[in-house]
Amino acid sequence: MFDLPAMRDAEGRSGETTTERRRTVTAKVRAERERLTSTTGIRPEFDVELARIYAQNRLSALVVVLTLAAVIAGVATLWAEPQFAIAWFATVFAGHALIGLLAKRFMRQPSEGLDVRRWTARFVFAECLNGLAWGSIVALLSGGEDSAELISLFVMLVGVAVPVMLAASVPAAVYAGTIPIAVVVVAAYLSKGGIGSAAVAGMTAGVEIYFLLLARKLYRNALGALEFQAEKDALIGELEQAKANSDEARRRAEEANLAKSRFLATMSHELRTPLNAILGFSEVMKSEVFGAHAVPTYKEYAGDIHQSGQHLLQLINEILDLSRIEAGRYELREESVSLPYVVEDCHRLLKLRAKNRGITIREVYEASLPPLWADERALRQITLNLLSNAIKFTPQGGEIRLKVGWMASGGQYLSVSDSGPGIPENEIPTVLASFGQGSLAIKTAEQGAGLGLPIVKGLVDLHGGHFSLKSRLREGTEVIVAFPAARVMSALAPIKQYADDLRRVV
């Protein structure tokens, strides 16, 4: 024999696995296609973001770089003609103004349909002009005194460091902005000859290589930050979508459950009216009010019909009570109620049933318990359900204990414990669910609808109380219902003025 549910579950899991695999493959193909169509081998949106980082850095440092260039031009007048220094500053100013203009125009462009390759070429051209401008001042100062050569080396370092720090997100711009400076400096010092000049030229080449490696490191850090941000955004998007789906599914489930509860709650009259007729006529037939049956078996059948009708009526009442509780339509009719009195009254109602099964019921009530502000009908239903369950699942010769007393928090509690078979720990959630029944309880006692405990828990929750079930296999079960201290009606102190008037009258 084939296990059809297991086969369906396997097919469902296989279908989910196939769907997830296809989704993963599609995402990988899309990412690879985007990488191949990119100008740098990475995702196109990363190209745009890296270019935007470059533009933002250049715009933010524009004033500082121009101020530094003005200071260098002023210092250069100590060894060079002022007109040359002014011309150099004008060239640097024009180059940086061009970069700033391009960066500002780029920042205004929308990301959709942006040609990053063309804008990168423009940035590279502007950086190359800037590199040549910075290299020219180095060449101008390198032929002077030793102090001028020292200043030229400082300018070379500044000219190389600035593009590396500001343009690292666009590697081509770094090459275009630094290599011209290094080439000009190396050429200028090699043309002078001598060991010192050769050493300076070698140091310049080494500095250029170092800064290029640093720029590569900065580029990787920027790219890694963008990838991490993209993964985080994708994860946030998936979580938001999953949350939206979960909220929608929960809303539909709540609406369906509420609709079911409302439907059952409004079916009270329609279900009970024909059932009451069945009970009435079967009672008449069973009691032979209009004469004895010609066939005695008809009387037995009538008794079976009446008993089944009563069982069905009880089941309908339980379903309707649970539906009203779930739909929020169960209204408490609160009044002053003595919990020990209600428990004692319910005990008297079920004492005969327990006696027929040879079960002993022991009572332990604390003295002087004040009344509760509660619904008496609900308290009776709570007690009857718990006591009926205890009688139902306790074997012959067993014992049931009823306890009513104070809680440490000032409230009152009702405890019903039995010496029945108990409930396995893994089945307790099933027993507390609607229509839930434990496997061992089904085998050892008469079957029920599985609504007693859910109704009790719902009624206790309506009173703001606490419901707990403790059970161990083959050791019995204990259910504790606790009512908060706010429902305990303590005696009020006499009003002083009324007491004084009472004394004067006496």
C-alpha positions in Angstrom: 0.0 0.0 0.0 1.2 3.5 -0.9 1.2 6.2 1.6 -0.5 8.9 -0.4 -0.1 11.8 2.2 3.7 11.0 2.4 3.9 10.9 -1.4 2.1 14.3 -1.6 4.4 15.8 1.0 7.5 14.5 -0.9 6.1 15.9 -4.2 5.4 19.2 -2.4 9.0 19.4 -1.0 10.4 18.4 -4.4 8.4 21.1 -6.1 9.5 23.7 -3.5 13.2 22.6 -4.0 12.9 22.8 -7.8 11.3 26.3 -7.5 14.1 27.5 -5.2 16.7 26.0 -7.5 15.3 27.8 -10.6 15.1 31.0 -8.6 18.7 30.7 -7.6 19.8 29.9 -11.2 17.8 32.8 -12.6 19.4 35.2 -10.1 22.9 34.0 -10.9 22.3 34.3 -14.7 21.0 37.8 -14.2 24.0 38.8 -12.1 26.4 37.3 -14.6 24.7 39.1 -17.5 24.9 42.4 -15.7 28.5 41.8 -14.9 29.4 41.1 -18.5 27.5 44.2 -19.8 29.2 46.4 -17.2 32.2 48.6 -18.1 34.2 47.4 -15.1 33.1 43.8 -14.8 30.8 44.6 -11.9 27.1 45.2 -11.6 26.0 48.3 -13.6 24.4 50.0 -10.5 27.8 49.7 -8.8 29.4 51.5 -11.7 26.9 54.4 -11.2 27.4 54.5 -7.4 31.2 54.5 -7.7 31.1 57.3 -10.1 28.8 59.2 -7.8 31.2 58.7 -4.9 33.9 60.2 -7.1 31.8 63.2 -8.0 30.8 63.8 -4.4 34.4 63.6 -3.2 35.6 66.0 -5.8 32.8 68.5 -5.1 33.3 68.4 -1.4 37.1 68.9 -1.6 37.1 71.5 -4.4 37.6 74.6 -2.2 40.2 72.9 -0.1 42.3 71.8 -3.1 42.1 75.2 -4.7 43.2 76.9 -1.5 46.2 74.5 -1.3 47.0 75.2 -4.9 46.9 79.0 -4.1 49.3 78.5 -1.2 51.7 76.5 -3.4 51.6 79.2 -6.1 52.4 81.9 -3.5 55.3 79.9 -2.2 56.6 79.2 -5.7 57.0 83.0 -6.3 60.0 82.8 -4.0 62.0 80.9 -6.7 60.0 81.5 -9.9 58.7 84.5 -11.7 55.2 85.6 -10.4 53.7 85.4 -13.8 54.6 81.7 -14.1 53.2 81.0 -10.7 50.0 82.8 -11.6 49.7 81.0 -14.9 50.2 77.7 -13.2 47.5 78.5 -10.6 45.1 79.6 -13.4 45.7 76.2 -15.1 45.1 74.3 -11.9 42.0 76.4 -11.2 40.6 75.7 -14.7 41.3 72.0 -14.4 39.5 71.7 -11.0 36.7 73.9 -12.2 36.2 71.6 -15.2 36.2 68.6 -12.8 33.7 70.4 -10.5 31.4 71.3 -13.4 31.4 67.7 -14.7 30.8 66.3 -11.2 27.9 68.7 -10.6 26.3 67.8 -14.0 26.8 64.1 -13.4 25.1 64.4 -9.9 22.0 65.9 -11.6 21.7 63.0 -14.0 19.1 60.3 -13.3 20.5 56.8 -12.6 18.3 55.2 -15.2 19.9 55.1 -18.6 23.0 56.8 -17.5 26.0 56.2 -19.8 28.7 55.7 -17.2 31.4 54.9 -19.7 31.1 58.3 -21.4 31.1 60.2 -18.1 34.2 58.2 -16.9 36.0 59.2 -20.1 35.2 62.9 -19.3 36.5 62.5 -15.7 39.7 60.8 -17.0 40.4 63.6 -19.4 39.9 66.3 -16.7 42.1 64.4 -14.3 44.8 64.0 -16.9 44.8 67.8 -17.4 45.1 68.3 -13.7 48.0 65.9 -13.5 49.9 67.7 -16.2 49.3 71.0 -14.4 50.6 69.7 -11.1 53.6 68.2 -12.9 54.5 71.5 -14.6 55.0 73.3 -11.3 57.3 70.4 -10.1 59.3 70.7 -13.3 59.5 74.5 -12.8 60.9 74.3 -9.3 63.2 71.3 -9.8 65.8 73.3 -11.6 66.3 75.8 -8.8 67.9 75.7 -5.4 67.9 72.8 -3.0 65.0 74.3 -1.1 63.0 74.7 -4.3 63.6 71.1 -5.1 62.4 70.1 -1.6 59.2 72.2 -2.3 58.8 70.5 -5.7 58.9 67.0 -4.0 56.3 68.2 -1.5 54.1 69.4 -4.4 54.6 66.1 -6.1 53.4 64.2 -3.1 50.4 66.4 -2.7 49.6 66.2 -6.4 49.7 62.4 -6.3 47.9 62.0 -2.9 44.9 64.2 -3.8 43.7 62.1 -6.8 44.3 58.9 -4.9 42.2 60.0 -2.0 39.4 61.7 -4.0 39.2 59.6 -7.1 39.9 56.1 -5.7 36.3 54.9 -6.7 37.2 55.4 -10.4 40.6 53.7 -11.0 41.0 55.1 -14.5 40.8 58.6 -13.0 43.5 57.8 -10.5 45.8 56.6 -13.2 45.1 59.7 -15.3 45.6 62.1 -12.4 48.8 60.6 -11.0 50.8 59.1 -13.8 51.4 62.4 -15.6 52.8 63.9 -12.4 55.1 61.0 -11.8 56.3 61.0 -15.5 57.0 64.7 -15.4 59.0 64.5 -12.1 61.0 61.4 -13.2 61.8 63.0 -16.6 62.8 66.3 -15.0 65.2 64.8 -12.5 66.7 62.2 -14.9 67.5 65.1 -17.3 69.5 66.8 -14.6 71.8 63.8 -14.2 73.7 62.8 -11.1 73.1 60.2 -8.4 70.9 62.4 -6.3 68.6 63.2 -9.1 68.4 59.5 -10.1 67.6 58.7 -6.5 64.8 61.2 -6.4 63.4 59.9 -9.7 63.5 56.3 -8.3 61.7 57.5 -5.2 59.1 59.2 -7.3 58.4 56.0 -9.1 58.2 54.0 -5.9 55.8 56.6 -4.4 53.6 56.4 -7.5 53.5 52.6 -7.2 52.7 52.8 -3.5 49.8 55.3 -4.1 48.4 53.2 -6.9 48.3 50.2 -4.6 46.7 52.3 -2.0 44.1 53.5 -4.5 43.4 49.9 -5.4 42.8 49.1 -1.8 40.5 52.0 -1.4 38.6 51.0 -4.5 38.1 47.5 -3.2 36.8 48.8 0.2 34.3 51.1 -1.6 33.2 48.2 -3.8 32.9 45.9 -0.8 30.8 48.5 1.0 28.5 48.8 -1.9 28.1 45.1 -2.2 27.3 44.8 1.5 24.8 47.6 1.2 23.2 45.9 -1.8 22.9 42.6 0.1 21.5 44.3 3.1 18.9 46.2 0.9 18.0 42.9 -0.8 17.6 41.2 2.5 15.5 44.0 3.8 13.3 43.8 0.7 12.9 40.1 1.1 12.0 40.4 4.8 9.5 43.2 4.0 7.9 41.0 1.3 7.8 38.0 3.5 6.3 40.1 6.3 3.7 41.5 3.9 2.8 38.0 2.7 2.7 36.8 6.3 0.5 39.7 7.4 -1.8 39.1 4.4 -2.0 35.4 5.2 -2.7 36.1 8.9 -5.4 38.6 8.0 -7.1 36.2 5.7 -6.9 33.4 8.3 -8.3 35.7 11.0 -11.1 36.8 8.7 -11.9 33.2 7.8 -11.9 32.2 11.5 -14.0 35.2 12.5 -16.5 34.5 9.7 -16.7 30.8 10.9 -17.2 31.9 14.4 -19.8 34.5 13.5 -21.7 31.9 11.4 -21.8 29.3 14.2 -22.7 32.0 16.7 -25.7 33.0 14.7 -26.9 29.4 14.0 -28.0 28.8 17.6 -31.8 29.1 17.0 -31.6 27.3 13.6 -29.8 24.3 15.1 -31.5 24.0 18.4 -35.1 24.4 17.2 -35.3 21.1 15.2 -33.2 19.4 17.8 -35.5 20.3 20.6 -38.4 18.9 18.6 -36.5 15.6 18.1 -35.7 15.5 21.8 -39.3 16.2 22.7 -40.9 13.6 20.5 -38.3 11.0 21.4 -39.0 11.7 25.1 -42.7 11.2 24.5 -42.1 8.0 22.6 -39.6 6.7 25.2 -42.0 7.4 28.0 -45.0 5.9 26.1 -47.2 8.8 27.0 -49.8 7.9 24.4 -49.7 4.1 25.1 -47.3 1.2 25.1 -45.5 0.3 21.9 -46.6 -2.8 20.1 -43.0 -3.8 19.6 -40.7 -3.2 22.7 -37.7 -2.6 20.5 -39.3 0.8 19.5 -39.0 2.0 23.0 -35.3 1.2 23.0 -34.9 3.0 19.7 -36.7 6.0 21.1 -34.3 6.0 24.1 -31.3 5.8 21.8 -32.7 8.7 19.7 -33.2 10.8 22.9 -29.7 10.0 24.3 -28.1 10.8 20.9 -30.1 14.0 20.7 -28.9 15.1 24.1 -25.3 14.3 23.2 -25.7 16.3 20.0 -27.3 19.2 21.8 -24.5 19.3 24.3 -22.0 19.3 21.4 -23.8 22.1 19.7 -23.9 24.1 22.9 -20.1 23.7 23.3 -19.4 24.6 19.7 -21.6 27.7 20.0 -20.0 28.7 23.3 -16.5 28.4 21.8 -17.6 30.3 18.7 -19.0 33.1 20.7 -15.8 33.3 22.8 -13.6 33.3 19.6 -15.8 35.9 17.9 -15.8 38.1 21.0 -19.6 37.9 21.3 -19.6 36.2 24.7 -20.9 38.8 27.2 -20.2 38.3 30.8 -23.0 38.9 33.2 -21.0 39.8 36.2 -22.3 39.7 39.8 -21.1 38.8 43.2 -20.4 35.0 43.2 -19.0 32.7 45.8 -16.5 30.4 44.2 -16.7 27.7 46.9 -20.5 27.7 46.7 -20.4 27.2 42.9 -17.8 24.4 43.1 -19.8 22.7 45.9 -23.0 23.0 43.8 -21.3 21.5 40.7 -19.9 18.7 42.9 -23.4 17.8 44.0 -24.6 17.6 40.4 -21.9 15.2 39.4 -21.6 13.2 42.7 -23.8 10.4 41.4 -21.8 10.0 38.2 -18.6 9.7 40.2 -20.2 7.3 42.7 -21.3 5.0 39.9 -17.7 4.8 38.7 -16.4 4.2 42.2 -14.5 7.5 42.2 -13.9 9.5 45.4 -14.0 13.3 45.3 -12.2 15.1 48.1 -12.8 18.8 48.8 -10.4 21.3 50.3 -11.8 24.8 50.7 -10.1 27.6 52.5 -12.4 29.4 55.0 -13.7 32.9 54.8 -13.2 33.4 51.0 -14.8 36.7 49.9 -17.0 36.5 46.7 -15.7 37.2 43.2 -17.1 39.7 40.7 -17.7 37.2 37.9 -20.2 35.5 35.6 -21.8 32.8 37.7 -22.9 30.8 34.6 -19.3 30.9 33.3 -17.9 29.8 36.7 -20.4 26.9 36.7 -19.4 25.9 33.1 -15.7 26.1 34.0 -16.2 23.9 37.1 -18.5 21.4 35.4 -16.2 21.0 32.4 -13.1 20.4 34.6 -14.9 18.0 37.0 -16.6 16.1 34.1 -13.2 15.6 32.4 -11.7 14.4 35.7 -14.5 11.9 36.2 -14.3 10.8 32.6 -10.6 10.1 32.6 -10.2 8.8 36.1 -10.3 4.9 36.3 -12.6 3.1 38.7 -11.5 3.4 42.3 -9.6 6.6 41.6 -9.6 9.9 43.4 -10.3 13.5 42.4 -9.4 16.5 44.5 -11.1 19.9 44.4 -9.2 22.8 46.0 -10.4 26.4 46.3 -8.2 29.0 48.0 -6.1 32.1 48.0 -3.3 32.9 45.7 -0.1 34.6 46.8 -1.0 37.6 44.6 -4.3 38.1 46.4 -6.5 36.3 43.9 -8.4 33.0 44.2 -7.9 29.7 42.5 -9.7 26.5 41.7 -7.7 23.3 41.3 -9.1 20.0 39.9 -6.6 17.1 40.0 -7.3 13.4 39.2 -5.4 10.1 39.3 -6.0 9.3 35.7 -3.6 8.1 33.0 -2.2 11.6 32.5 -1.2 13.3 29.3 2.1 13.0 27.5 4.0 16.3 27.4 4.1 16.5 23.6 0.2 16.1 23.5 -0.6 19.0 25.9 -0.8 21.6 23.1 -3.1 19.3 21.1 -5.4 18.8 24.1 -5.7 22.6 24.6 -6.6 23.1 21.0 -10.1 23.1 19.7 -11.3 19.5 19.0 -8.0 18.2 20.2 -7.8 14.9 22.1 -4.9 12.9 23.5 -4.2 9.5 22.1 -4.0 7.8 25.5 -7.2 9.5 26.7 -9.1 8.3 23.7 -8.1 4.7 24.4 -8.9 4.8 28.1 -12.1 6.8 28.3 -15.2 7.7 26.5 -14.6 10.0 23.6 -15.7 13.6 23.6 -15.6 16.6 21.2 -12.4 18.0 22.6 -14.0 21.4 23.4 -14.1 21.3 27.2 -10.6 22.7 27.9 -10.6 25.3 25.1 -13.9 26.7 26.4 -12.6 26.8 30.0 -9.5 28.6 28.9 -11.5 31.1 26.9 -13.8 31.8 29.8 -10.9 32.2 32.1 -9.3 34.7 29.7 -12.5 36.7 29.6 -12.2 37.1 33.3 -8.6 38.1 33.1 -7.5 35.0 34.8 -4.8 32.4 34.2 -5.2 28.8 33.0 -2.6 26.1 33.6 -2.5 22.4 33.0 0.1 20.1 34.6 0.2 16.4 33.7 2.6 13.5 33.9 2.1 10.2 32.2 0.5 7.6 34.6 0.5 10.2 37.4 -2.7 12.1 36.7 -3.6 15.6 35.6 -4.1 18.9 37.5 -5.8 21.9 36.0 -5.5 25.2 37.9 -7.8 28.2 37.2 -6.7 31.4 38.8 -8.7 34.6 39.1 -6.9 37.9 39.6 -7.0 39.9 42.8 -9.0 42.7 41.0 -12.0 40.4 40.9 -12.0 39.6 44.6 -14.6 41.7 46.4 -13.1 42.7 49.7 -15.4 44.1 52.4 -15.5 47.9 52.3 -14.8 50.0 55.5 -18.0 51.7 56.9 -18.5 55.3 56.1 -17.7 57.4 59.1 -20.6 59.8 58.7 -23.1 57.0 58.3 -21.7 55.2 61.3 -22.1 58.4 63.4 -25.7 58.9 62.3 -26.4 55.2 63.1 -25.1 55.7 66.7 -27.2 58.8 67.2 -30.3 57.0 66.0 -29.6 54.1 68.3 
